[in-house]
Amino acid sequence: MKRNHFLDLNEALQNPGKQLDFTIHTSLSQEEDVDLVNPIEGELSAVSTGNILLLSGQFRTRCVVECARCNEPIEVDVEFEMDDEFTVEGVPSCYGSDGFAHIVPEEEPEKIFDKNSLIPDGYLRQGLILNLPVQPLCQFGWEGDCPNARATKKHFAPPTHPGLVHLAEIAGDPKATEEGAE
Protein backbone atom coordinates (compact mmCIF):
# COMPACT_ATOMS: atom_id res chain seq x y z
CA MET A 1 0.00 0.00 0.00
CA LYS A 2 1.46 3.36 -1.04
CA ARG A 3 0.92 6.30 1.30
CA ASN A 4 2.21 9.81 0.74
CA HIS A 5 5.10 10.85 2.96
CA PHE A 6 5.84 7.23 3.94
CA LEU A 7 8.39 4.72 2.65
CA ASP A 8 6.99 1.18 2.64
CA LEU A 9 9.66 -1.19 4.00
CA ASN A 10 7.41 -4.26 4.21
CA GLU A 11 8.95 -5.96 1.15
CA ALA A 12 12.41 -5.84 2.74
CA LEU A 13 11.05 -7.03 6.10
CA GLN A 14 9.20 -10.02 4.61
CA ASN A 15 12.15 -11.00 2.37
CA PRO A 16 15.39 -10.89 4.39
CA GLY A 17 18.38 -9.96 2.26
CA LYS A 18 16.33 -7.96 -0.24
CA GLN A 19 17.56 -4.38 -0.47
CA LEU A 20 15.22 -1.49 -1.15
CA ASP A 21 16.62 1.81 -2.44
CA PHE A 22 14.82 5.14 -2.21
CA THR A 23 15.57 8.60 -3.56
CA ILE A 24 14.83 11.21 -0.92
CA HIS A 25 13.68 14.78 -1.54
CA THR A 26 11.94 16.47 1.40
CA SER A 27 11.56 19.98 2.79
CA LEU A 28 10.62 18.84 6.32
CA SER A 29 7.33 20.71 6.02
CA GLN A 30 6.40 20.30 9.70
CA GLU A 31 9.84 21.36 10.99
CA GLU A 32 10.02 24.55 13.04
CA ASP A 33 13.52 24.25 14.52
CA VAL A 34 15.49 24.21 11.26
CA ASP A 35 15.24 26.72 8.42
CA LEU A 36 16.04 24.89 5.17
CA VAL A 37 17.19 26.84 2.12
CA ASN A 38 17.25 23.69 -0.05
CA PRO A 39 15.34 20.43 0.51
CA ILE A 40 17.14 17.45 1.98
CA GLU A 41 18.18 15.19 -0.89
CA GLY A 42 19.93 11.84 -0.97
CA GLU A 43 19.67 8.08 -1.23
CA LEU A 44 18.39 5.69 1.44
CA SER A 45 18.85 1.90 1.46
CA ALA A 46 16.93 -0.58 3.60
CA VAL A 47 17.67 -4.27 4.10
CA SER A 48 16.50 -6.76 6.72
CA THR A 49 18.62 -9.52 8.19
CA GLY A 50 15.53 -11.23 9.58
CA ASN A 51 15.80 -9.78 13.07
CA ILE A 52 17.32 -6.35 12.32
CA LEU A 53 16.37 -3.69 9.79
CA LEU A 54 19.42 -1.82 8.51
CA LEU A 55 18.92 1.70 7.16
CA SER A 56 21.77 3.65 5.58
CA GLY A 57 21.94 6.76 3.48
CA GLN A 58 23.80 9.88 2.46
CA PHE A 59 22.07 13.25 2.45
CA ARG A 60 22.75 16.90 1.76
CA THR A 61 20.98 20.23 2.23
CA ARG A 62 21.60 23.93 2.80
CA CYS A 63 20.12 25.60 5.86
CA VAL A 64 20.23 28.82 7.88
CA VAL A 65 21.94 28.78 11.28
CA GLU A 66 23.21 31.48 13.65
CA CYS A 67 26.86 32.52 13.77
CA ALA A 68 28.39 31.37 17.07
CA ARG A 69 30.19 34.71 17.43
CA CYS A 70 27.69 37.40 16.39
CA ASN A 71 24.35 35.51 16.21
CA GLU A 72 23.71 36.73 12.65
CA PRO A 73 21.99 34.25 10.30
CA ILE A 74 24.30 32.44 7.88
CA GLU A 75 23.72 29.75 5.26
CA VAL A 76 25.70 26.51 5.54
CA ASP A 77 25.88 23.34 3.48
CA VAL A 78 25.24 20.22 5.55
CA GLU A 79 26.16 16.74 4.33
CA PHE A 80 25.54 13.77 6.57
CA GLU A 81 25.36 9.99 6.61
CA MET A 82 22.97 7.86 8.59
CA ASP A 83 23.46 4.19 9.52
CA ASP A 84 20.86 2.79 11.88
CA GLU A 85 19.58 -0.58 13.09
CA PHE A 86 16.03 -1.30 14.21
CA THR A 87 14.75 -4.48 15.86
CA VAL A 88 12.44 -6.71 13.81
CA GLU A 89 10.13 -9.30 15.40
CA GLY A 90 8.11 -12.09 13.85
CA VAL A 91 8.76 -14.57 11.07
CA PRO A 92 9.07 -13.11 7.57
CA SER A 93 6.16 -14.16 5.36
CA CYS A 94 8.53 -15.52 2.67
CA TYR A 95 9.14 -18.51 4.98
CA GLY A 96 5.52 -19.63 4.50
CA SER A 97 4.37 -19.06 8.05
CA ASP A 98 1.07 -17.58 9.05
CA GLY A 99 2.87 -14.61 10.59
CA PHE A 100 4.82 -11.69 9.32
CA ALA A 101 7.79 -9.61 10.38
CA HIS A 102 7.29 -6.15 11.83
CA ILE A 103 9.46 -3.35 13.19
CA VAL A 104 9.54 -3.02 16.97
CA PRO A 105 8.84 0.66 17.71
CA GLU A 106 11.37 2.37 19.93
CA GLU A 107 10.45 5.03 22.42
CA GLU A 108 11.50 8.23 20.71
CA PRO A 109 10.38 11.85 21.02
CA GLU A 110 9.22 11.81 17.41
CA LYS A 111 7.59 8.86 15.69
CA ILE A 112 9.66 7.57 12.73
CA PHE A 113 7.71 4.39 11.89
CA ASP A 114 4.05 3.73 11.18
CA LYS A 115 3.66 -0.06 11.14
CA ASN A 116 6.25 -1.23 8.55
CA SER A 117 6.60 2.17 6.89
CA LEU A 118 9.29 4.76 7.55
CA ILE A 119 8.26 8.37 8.08
CA PRO A 120 11.22 9.99 6.29
CA ASP A 121 10.67 13.51 7.66
CA GLY A 122 10.95 12.29 11.27
CA TYR A 123 13.96 10.11 10.51
CA LEU A 124 15.85 12.77 8.52
CA ARG A 125 15.05 15.51 11.05
CA GLN A 126 16.96 13.56 13.70
CA GLY A 127 19.94 13.04 11.41
CA LEU A 128 20.04 16.67 10.32
CA ILE A 129 19.86 18.10 13.83
CA LEU A 130 22.65 15.80 15.02
CA ASN A 131 24.84 16.89 12.10
CA LEU A 132 24.34 20.67 12.22
CA PRO A 133 27.62 22.51 12.83
CA VAL A 134 28.23 23.11 16.53
CA GLN A 135 29.85 26.55 16.16
CA PRO A 136 29.19 27.88 12.67
CA LEU A 137 30.95 31.13 11.89
CA CYS A 138 30.15 33.97 9.53
CA GLN A 139 32.69 35.16 6.95
CA PHE A 140 34.72 36.99 9.63
CA GLY A 141 35.41 33.89 11.74
CA TRP A 142 36.76 34.22 15.28
CA GLU A 143 39.64 36.53 14.42
CA GLY A 144 38.13 38.84 11.78
CA ASP A 145 36.78 42.30 12.51
CA CYS A 146 33.08 41.39 12.52
CA PRO A 147 30.92 44.55 12.72
CA ASN A 148 28.09 42.62 14.38
CA ALA A 149 30.36 41.10 17.04
CA ARG A 150 31.88 44.52 17.75
CA ALA A 151 28.43 45.89 18.50
CA THR A 152 27.83 43.19 21.12
CA LYS A 153 31.10 43.96 22.98
CA LYS A 154 29.58 47.23 24.26
CA HIS A 155 27.24 45.24 26.48
CA PHE A 156 30.07 43.85 28.61
CA ALA A 157 31.48 45.77 31.57
CA PRO A 158 35.24 46.26 31.69
CA PRO A 159 37.10 43.89 34.00
CA THR A 160 37.62 45.19 37.53
CA HIS A 161 39.57 42.32 39.02
CA PRO A 162 43.33 42.68 38.41
CA GLY A 163 43.55 39.13 37.07
CA LEU A 164 40.93 39.86 34.45
CA VAL A 165 42.88 42.84 33.12
CA HIS A 166 45.43 40.41 31.68
CA LEU A 167 42.67 38.51 29.92
CA ALA A 168 41.45 41.79 28.40
CA GLU A 169 44.99 42.47 27.16
CA ILE A 170 45.11 39.06 25.52
CA ALA A 171 41.71 39.74 23.91
CA GLY A 172 43.09 43.03 22.60
CA ASP A 173 40.64 45.37 24.32
CA PRO A 174 42.72 48.49 25.16
CA LYS A 175 39.77 50.32 26.77
CA ALA A 176 39.21 47.51 29.26
CA THR A 177 42.93 47.44 30.04
CA GLU A 178 43.03 51.18 30.81
CA GLU A 179 39.94 51.09 33.01
CA GLY A 180 41.03 47.96 34.86
CA ALA A 181 44.48 49.40 35.61
CA GLU A 182 43.06 52.42 37.43
C-alpha positions in Angstrom: 0.0 0.0 0.0 1.5 3.4 -1.0 0.9 6.3 1.3 2.2 9.8 0.7 5.1 10.9 3.0 5.8 7.2 3.9 8.4 4.7 2.7 7.0 1.2 2.6 9.7 -1.2 4.0 7.4 -4.3 4.2 8.9 -6.0 1.2 12.4 -5.8 2.7 11.1 -7.0 6.1 9.2 -10.0 4.6 12.1 -11.0 2.4 15.4 -10.9 4.4 18.4 -10.0 2.3 16.3 -8.0 -0.2 17.6 -4.4 -0.5 15.2 -1.5 -1.2 16.6 1.8 -2.4 14.8 5.1 -2.2 15.6 8.6 -3.6 14.8 11.2 -0.9 13.7 14.8 -1.5 11.9 16.5 1.4 11.6 20.0 2.8 10.6 18.8 6.3 7.3 20.7 6.0 6.4 20.3 9.7 9.8 21.4 11.0 10.0 24.6 13.0 13.5 24.2 14.5 15.5 24.2 11.3 15.2 26.7 8.4 16.0 24.9 5.2 17.2 26.8 2.1 17.3 23.7 0.0 15.3 20.4 0.5 17.1 17.4 2.0 18.2 15.2 -0.9 19.9 11.8 -1.0 19.7 8.1 -1.2 18.4 5.7 1.4 18.8 1.9 1.5 16.9 -0.6 3.6 17.7 -4.3 4.1 16.5 -6.8 6.7 18.6 -9.5 8.2 15.5 -11.2 9.6 15.8 -9.8 13.1 17.3 -6.4 12.3 16.4 -3.7 9.8 19.4 -1.8 8.5 18.9 1.7 7.2 21.8 3.6 5.6 21.9 6.8 3.5 23.8 9.9 2.5 22.1 13.2 2.5 22.8 16.9 1.8 21.0 20.2 2.2 21.6 23.9 2.8 20.1 25.6 5.9 20.2 28.8 7.9 21.9 28.8 11.3 23.2 31.5 13.6 26.9 32.5 13.8 28.4 31.4 17.1 30.2 34.7 17.4 27.7 37.4 16.4 24.4 35.5 16.2 23.7 36.7 12.7 22.0 34.3 10.3 24.3 32.4 7.9 23.7 29.8 5.3 25.7 26.5 5.5 25.9 23.3 3.5 25.2 20.2 5.6 26.2 16.7 4.3 25.5 13.8 6.6 25.4 10.0 6.6 23.0 7.9 8.6 23.5 4.2 9.5 20.9 2.8 11.9 19.6 -0.6 13.1 16.0 -1.3 14.2 14.7 -4.5 15.9 12.4 -6.7 13.8 10.1 -9.3 15.4 8.1 -12.1 13.9 8.8 -14.6 11.1 9.1 -13.1 7.6 6.2 -14.2 5.4 8.5 -15.5 2.7 9.1 -18.5 5.0 5.5 -19.6 4.5 4.4 -19.1 8.0 1.1 -17.6 9.1 2.9 -14.6 10.6 4.8 -11.7 9.3 7.8 -9.6 10.4 7.3 -6.1 11.8 9.5 -3.3 13.2 9.5 -3.0 17.0 8.8 0.7 17.7 11.4 2.4 19.9 10.4 5.0 22.4 11.5 8.2 20.7 10.4 11.8 21.0 9.2 11.8 17.4 7.6 8.9 15.7 9.7 7.6 12.7 7.7 4.4 11.9 4.1 3.7 11.2 3.7 -0.1 11.1 6.2 -1.2 8.5 6.6 2.2 6.9 9.3 4.8 7.6 8.3 8.4 8.1 11.2 10.0 6.3 10.7 13.5 7.7 10.9 12.3 11.3 14.0 10.1 10.5 15.8 12.8 8.5 15.1 15.5 11.0 17.0 13.6 13.7 19.9 13.0 11.4 20.0 16.7 10.3 19.9 18.1 13.8 22.6 15.8 15.0 24.8 16.9 12.1 24.3 20.7 12.2 27.6 22.5 12.8 28.2 23.1 16.5 29.8 26.6 16.2 29.2 27.9 12.7 30.9 31.1 11.9 30.1 34.0 9.5 32.7 35.2 7.0 34.7 37.0 9.6 35.4 33.9 11.7 36.8 34.2 15.3 39.6 36.5 14.4 38.1 38.8 11.8 36.8 42.3 12.5 33.1 41.4 12.5 30.9 44.6 12.7 28.1 42.6 14.4 30.4 41.1 17.0 31.9 44.5 17.7 28.4 45.9 18.5 27.8 43.2 21.1 31.1 44.0 23.0 29.6 47.2 24.3 27.2 45.2 26.5 30.1 43.8 28.6 31.5 45.8 31.6 35.2 46.3 31.7 37.1 43.9 34.0 37.6 45.2 37.5 39.6 42.3 39.0 43.3 42.7 38.4 43.6 39.1 37.1 40.9 39.9 34.5 42.9 42.8 33.1 45.4 40.4 31.7 42.7 38.5 29.9 41.5 41.8 28.4 45.0 42.5 27.2 45.1 39.1 25.5 41.7 39.7 23.9 43.1 43.0 22.6 40.6 45.4 24.3 42.7 48.5 25.2 39.8 50.3 26.8 39.2 47.5 29.3 42.9 47.4 30.0 43.0 51.2 30.8 39.9 51.1 33.0 41.0 48.0 34.9 44.5 49.4 35.6 43.1 52.4 37.4 
